[in-house]
Amino acid sequence: MHSLLMITVPFALLSSFSTSFELSHAIRLSRITRLFVEPSLLPLALRSAKEAGLSDRNIHVIGGRMDKRISFEEIIANIRNKDIKRIDVRHATKDTLAYLIFSSGTTGLPKG
């Protein structure tokens, strides 16, 4: 999250307590392009992403390797192995979206 804030790439925090229906709604609403999950949440993420139209190739595992997926750790290792230079800090303006947090959806679907 810190690296995304540093280069002003917006991100969404999605609840791990979501049902498949709620998570697919949040994926569609936030228009995310990548989803990072821990191994125990991968089955839920795969179901929800399919319903939302997010390619399962864009789902990555944090804290382990599963289902032949590229893990977050492997992404970092690939960047280091290729000696890719760091991106400079991108300054945000007052209109720059930093992150999106969703409500619990207790009275309906989660809202951003």
N, C-alpha and C positions, 0 to 999 in steps of 0.2 A: 504494500500500500504506500509506503514511503517513497519508493522509486516512482510510482505512478503520480503521486502528488508533485514530486520534483520536476517531472517533465510535463506536467499539466494534462495528463491523460485521465479523463473521468472514469470512475468505477462505481459499481453498485454493490452494496452489501445485502445479500439475500439470506433470509433466515433458514437455518438448517432444520427448523421445526416445521417448515412448510409441507403441505401435502403436495402431491404431484401436480394437482390442478392449480394450487396457489403458486407453486414455483414456476410452472410453465407460463402463467399469467405475468409474473414478475419478469421473466426472461423476455417475453414479448414487449411488455410495457417499457422496460429499460433499454431495449434494443442492444443488449450486450453482444459482443462478438467472440468472447472467450469466457469460459467458466472454469474456475479453479476450485476443486473440492478435495476433501480428505477421502481416503479409500472407502470408509464405511458409507459415505453418501453417494458413491458412484452410481449404484443402481437407480436411486431416485433422480439423480442428475440426468442419466441417460433417458429415462422415461419422459421427464419433463422437457428436456431439450428437443426430443423427437416431436412432442406435441407442439412445441413452440416454433419448430422449424430451424433450430440451431444444429448445425452439423456436429455429430459426435466426435469428429476429428478436432473440434475446437474445445473439447473438454479435457482438462489436464488435472493430474493428481498431485496434491501437496502432501508431503510426508510419507512417501512410499511409491512403489511402482505396482501397477495393476493393469491387467487386461491389455498388455502390450502398448500402453499409452505413454506418451512422453510426459515425464514428471516435471514438476517445477524445477527440481534439482538438476535434471538433465538439460533443461533450457538454459539455466545459469552456466552449467559446465560447457555447453556448446558455445556460448558467447565467449567464455574465457579461453577456450581452445582456439577459437578463430581470432582471438585478440581484437575483438570489436571495441572500438573506442567508446567511452562514455559520452552520452549526450549531455550537453550543457543544460543547466537549469533553464526552464522556459518560464518566463514571468507571466503570472496570471493577471487578468484584468478584473474589474468588478463584476463582469458578466461571465466569467469563466466558471463552468460547473466543475467542482472538485469531486464530489461523490454524491451518491443517491442512497438514501436509507428508506426502507419500506416499513410501513406500519404492520402490526401483527395481523390485521384483517379480521379482527374479532366481530365486526359488524358487517362484514362483506369481504370482498377481495382485498388483498393488500394494496395500499396506495403509496406511491413514491413521494 
